[in-house]
Amino acid sequence: MKKTHAILIATMLALVLLPAGFAHGDGMIVPIRRDIRVRGSWAVKYHHVNVLVRDQVAAVSVDQAFVNTGKGMIEVEYLFPVPPKAAIDSMTLVVNGKEFTAKLLKADEARKIYEDIVRKKKDPALLEYAGFGMYKTRAFPLEPGKPCKIIVTYKTVCKKDQDLVEVFYPLNTEKYSARAIESVRVNVDIKSKVDIGPV
C-alpha cells in the first residue's frame, strides 16, 4: 500500500537546509559591469519550490522572481548552479514578456566563470560553487522595479543510507539579495512503495 505525505515548510526552513558548502538549488543575478557587485544591486521578490519525491527520486521545480533595486537599468546574466548529479529538465527566464534561453555549462567551464566573477567582483563566496555545473543566460536588461521570472525544473536521486532517504533543498544564493525576500515557500510531497516512518 502506498503512503503519501505532503509537507508545507514556510518558516521552518532550517529543517531542510544544509551548510553553505553543500548549497545549490537557487540561482543568482550577476551584473555585467565590472564595478557593480554581485550582491546589493538586486533583490529576490519570491522563491517558491515544489519537491515531488517518489521513492528515491526527487523532481524539483523552482520558481523565482528578481527585481532591480537601483534607479537605473543594469545589464545582467542569470546563473543557476546545477546540483551535482542532477538532470536539468527545463529552464525558462521571462523578462518584460520576452523569453531568454540558457546554456548548460559543465563543471570545468563553469568553474572558470565563477573564478572570473570572483576576480572581477571581489566576492569569494561564489567559489563555494566550484565543481558545480551551471545554467547561464546571455546578458539582458533589468529595469528598475520590473521583476524577471525564472522557472527551473530538475530531477535528482536522493541519497539513501539503509532505511533513511535524505531529501534536501538548500536555500543559499539569497544571501546576495539586497533586501528581505517577500515570500518563501517550500512544498514537499512524498510517496513511497514502503511505509514512511518519521519525516
Buried (B, 14 or more C-beta within 10 A) or exposed (E): EEEEEEBEBEEEBEEBBBEEEBBBBBBBBBBEEEEBBBBBBBBBBBBBBBBBBBBBEBBBBBBBBBBBBBEEEBEBBBBBBBBEEBEBEEBBBBBEEEEBEBEBBEBEEBBEBBBEBBEBBEBEBBEBBBEBBBBBBEBBEBBEEEBBBBBBBBBBEBEEEEEEBEBBBBBBBBEBBBEEBEEBBBBBBBBBEEEBEEE
